Amino acid sequence: MYDVIIIGGGPAGVAAGVYAARKRMNALLVAESIGGQSSVSATIENWIGDVSISGMELAQKLEKHVRAQEDIEIRTPERVTSIEKTNEGFRVAPGKGESLETKSIIIATGARHRHLNIPGEEKFTGKGVGYCSTCDAPFFRGKTVAVIGAGNSGLEACQDLFPYAEKIFLVSNVDDLKGDEVLREEVRNHPKVEVVLNAQAREILGENVVSGFRYENSETGEEKTLEVAGVFVEIGMEPNTDLVKDLVKRNDWNEIVIDHRTCETSEPGVFAAGDAADVAHRQNNIAAGQGAIAAISAHGYVKKL
């Protein structure tokens, strides 16, 4: 029986793995891949310790670090298909016809960006299409960009772009902006922002990089193209938590509710960290910190058993 099984290979999962190994726990990390969402980012400038690093380089460094630990087993690429509570702890099925027993679990399955699912989006991801304004805003200094999404995510992306972009089109598929009133007022009144309402996304244009964004006005049916160098898709996140929907408490956004001091969930012995949890800010550094907390807490939990 394992002391802990860590599910997920992003910064939260890797940090949990490193700390669990250093605590000499009998640990297993199961992940489809190592690196997390940011592995597709062209450049990351807010990962503490690296002034600038590509998403792929960060993923490689994370994997190198966790694999350097002698006291952890790593299974990748594997997807956990079920988790079941038992009298002794938990039974985890990694999808290969076997069941693994563990005393504790750390859920670090992250979240996925909601996509527009339009032509050009996948092609230009990392080449003008971005999902993290905090990460990528500095690369659009002096350029015109479009932010798709009228909720808090879109409004905050505009704030991130204020110091860099020359012009920002804030595009909404409804007839008004949503989100907090203070944010709406700030963004609407900013001289760099032009709000485009009732705009249904149709296509992201370009050759090798993004050069335009085509939309259709839902009221008139007229199609228009914005000349932009970047498109930030900010229509929300979807946590990857269906795996534990019957095991732990989730909030209205399907985020796992945790005690933020310990990262413990409503189910004793189950911990969650990073974007799968009800975190206030979805950032690599925060996820890594929570992964460390979760591992230390799991170690304490196992010691008490």
BELKA-V530855 format. One record per residue. N is the residue number from 1. RES is the residue in three letters. D_LAST is the distance of its C-alpha to the last C-alpha in Angstrom with 1 decimal. Layout:
N&RES&D_LAST + N&RES&D_LAST
This chain:
1&MET&13.4 + 2&TYR&13.2 + 3&ASP&10.5 + 4&VAL&12.8 + 5&ILE&16.1 + 6&ILE&18.6 + 7&ILE&21.5 + 8&GLY&24.7 + 9&GLY&26.8 + 10&GLY&28.4 + 11&PRO&27.9 + 12&ALA&24.5 + 13&GLY&23.2 + 14&VAL&24.7 + 15&ALA&23.5 + 16&ALA&19.9 + 17&GLY&20.5 + 18&VAL&22.1 + 19&TYR&19.4 + 20&ALA&16.5 + 21&ALA&18.8 + 22&ARG&19.5 + 23&LYS&15.9 + 24&ARG&16.0 + 25&MET&13.5 + 26&ASN&14.5 + 27&ALA&16.2 + 28&LEU&18.8 + 29&LEU&21.3 + 30&VAL&23.5 + 31&ALA&26.6 + 32&GLU&30.2 + 33&SER&31.4 + 34&ILE&30.6 + 35&GLY&32.2 + 36&GLY&31.9 + 37&GLN&34.8 + 38&SER&36.6 + 39&SER&37.5 + 40&VAL&40.7 + 41&SER&41.8 + 42&ALA&44.9 + 43&THR&44.0 + 44&ILE&41.1 + 45&GLU&42.1 + 46&ASN&39.1 + 47&TRP&36.4 + 48&ILE&35.8 + 49&GLY&37.1 + 50&ASP&39.6 + 51&VAL&42.8 + 52&SER&43.4 + 53&ILE&41.7 + 54&SER&42.1 + 55&GLY&39.3 + 56&MET&39.6 + 57&GLU&39.4 + 58&LEU&36.3 + 59&ALA&34.6 + 60&GLN&35.6 + 61&LYS&34.3 + 62&LEU&30.9 + 63&GLU&30.8 + 64&LYS&32.0 + 65&HIS&29.4 + 66&VAL&26.3 + 67&ARG&28.0 + 68&ALA&28.5 + 69&GLN&24.8 + 70&GLU&24.3 + 71&ASP&20.6 + 72&ILE&20.7 + 73&GLU&22.1 + 74&ILE&24.5 + 75&ARG&26.1 + 76&THR&29.1 + 77&PRO&31.1 + 78&GLU&28.8 + 79&ARG&28.0 + 80&VAL&24.9 + 81&THR&26.4 + 82&SER&23.6 + 83&ILE&20.0 + 84&GLU&18.7 + 85&LYS&15.6 + 86&THR&14.4 + 87&ASN&12.5 + 88&GLU&10.0 + 89&GLY&10.2 + 90&PHE&13.6 + 91&ARG&16.9 + 92&VAL&19.2 + 93&ALA&22.9 + 94&PRO&24.7 + 95&GLY&28.1 + 96&LYS&29.2 + 97&GLY&28.5 + 98&GLU&25.1 + 99&SER&21.6 + 100&LEU&18.6 + 101&GLU&15.0 + 102&THR&12.3 + 103&LYS&8.7 + 104&SER&10.5 + 105&ILE&14.2 + 106&ILE&16.7 + 107&ILE&20.0 + 108&ALA&22.9 + 109&THR&25.6 + 110&GLY&28.2 + 111&ALA&31.2 + 112&ARG&34.7 + 113&HIS&38.0 + 114&ARG&40.2 + 115&HIS&43.4 + 116&LEU&47.0 + 117&ASN&47.6 + 118&ILE&51.2 + 119&PRO&53.3 + 120&GLY&52.8 + 121&GLU&49.3 + 122&GLU&47.5 + 123&LYS&50.4 + 124&PHE&50.4 + 125&THR&46.7 + 126&GLY&46.5 + 127&LYS&50.3 + 128&GLY&50.8 + 129&VAL&48.3 + 130&GLY&45.2 + 131&TYR&42.2 + 132&CYS&41.1 + 133&SER&43.7 + 134&THR&41.7 + 135&CYS&41.6 + 136&ASP&45.1 + 137&ALA&47.4 + 138&PRO&49.0 + 139&PHE&50.4 + 140&PHE&52.7 + 141&ARG&54.5 + 142&GLY&58.0 + 143&LYS&57.4 + 144&THR&57.5 + 145&VAL&54.3 + 146&ALA&53.2 + 147&VAL&50.0 + 148&ILE&49.2 + 149&GLY&47.3 + 150&ALA&48.3 + 151&GLY&44.9 + 152&ASN&42.9 + 153&SER&42.0 + 154&GLY&45.7 + 155&LEU&46.7 + 156&GLU&44.2 + 157&ALA&45.4 + 158&CYS&48.9 + 159&GLN&47.8 + 160&ASP&46.3 + 161&LEU&49.6 + 162&PHE&52.0 + 163&PRO&52.2 + 164&TYR&53.0 + 165&ALA&54.6 + 166&GLU&58.3 + 167&LYS&58.0 + 168&ILE&55.2 + 169&PHE&55.8 + 170&LEU&53.1 + 171&VAL&53.3 + 172&SER&52.2 + 173&ASN&52.7 + 174&VAL&53.3 + 175&ASP&56.0 + 176&ASP&54.1 + 177&LEU&51.2 + 178&LYS&47.9 + 179&GLY&45.1 + 180&ASP&45.3 + 181&GLU&48.8 + 182&VAL&48.7 + 183&LEU&47.8 + 184&ARG&50.5 + 185&GLU&53.1 + 186&GLU&52.3 + 187&VAL&52.4 + 188&ARG&55.5 + 189&ASN&57.4 + 190&HIS&56.6 + 191&PRO&59.8 + 192&LYS&58.0 + 193&VAL&56.7 + 194&GLU&58.6 + 195&VAL&56.9 + 196&VAL&57.6 + 197&LEU&56.9 + 198&ASN&57.0 + 199&ALA&56.4 + 200&GLN&55.0 + 201&ALA&53.8 + 202&ARG&55.8 + 203&GLU&55.6 + 204&ILE&54.7 + 205&LEU&57.7 + 206&GLY&58.4 + 207&GLU&59.3 + 208&ASN&56.9 + 209&VAL&55.3 + 210&VAL&55.3 + 211&SER&58.7 + 212&GLY&58.6 + 213&PHE&56.9 + 214&ARG&58.7 + 215&TYR&58.1 + 216&GLU&59.9 + 217&ASN&60.8 + 218&SER&59.5 + 219&GLU&62.4 + 220&THR&65.3 + 221&GLY&64.1 + 222&GLU&65.4 + 223&GLU&63.6 + 224&LYS&63.3 + 225&THR&61.9 + 226&LEU&60.5 + 227&GLU&61.1 + 228&VAL&57.8 + 229&ALA&56.1 + 230&GLY&52.6 + 231&VAL&50.7 + 232&PHE&47.4 + 233&VAL&45.6 + 234&GLU&43.7 + 235&ILE&43.1 + 236&GLY&39.4 + 237&MET&36.1 + 238&GLU&34.1 + 239&PRO&30.3 + 240&ASN&29.0 + 241&THR&26.4 + 242&ASP&27.8 + 243&LEU&25.0 + 244&VAL&22.5 + 245&LYS&25.1 + 246&ASP&23.7 + 247&LEU&20.0 + 248&VAL&20.1 + 249&LYS&22.7 + 250&ARG&25.7 + 251&ASN&28.7 + 252&ASP&32.4 + 253&TRP&32.6 + 254&ASN&29.7 + 255&GLU&27.6 + 256&ILE&23.8 + 257&VAL&23.2 + 258&ILE&20.7 + 259&ASP&19.8 + 260&HIS&22.0 + 261&ARG&20.2 + 262&THR&16.9 + 263&CYS&18.1 + 264&GLU&15.5 + 265&THR&17.2 + 266&SER&17.5 + 267&GLU&14.8 + 268&PRO&11.2 + 269&GLY&10.0 + 270&VAL&13.7 + 271&PHE&15.7 + 272&ALA&19.4 + 273&ALA&21.9 + 274&GLY&25.7 + 275&ASP&28.3 + 276&ALA&26.2 + 277&ALA&24.8 + 278&ASP&27.0 + 279&VAL&28.2 + 280&ALA&31.5 + 281&HIS&32.9 + 282&ARG&32.6 + 283&GLN&33.0 + 284&ASN&31.7 + 285&ASN&30.9 + 286&ILE&28.9 + 287&ALA&27.0 + 288&ALA&26.2 + 289&GLY&25.0 + 290&GLN&22.7 + 291&GLY&21.3 + 292&ALA&20.5 + 293&ILE&18.8 + 294&ALA&16.7 + 295&ALA&15.6 + 296&ILE&14.8 + 297&SER&12.8 + 298&ALA&10.9 + 299&HIS&10.2 + 300&GLY&9.0 + 301&TYR&6.7 + 302&VAL&5.3 + 303&LYS&5.6 + 304&LYS&3.8 + 305&LEU&0.0
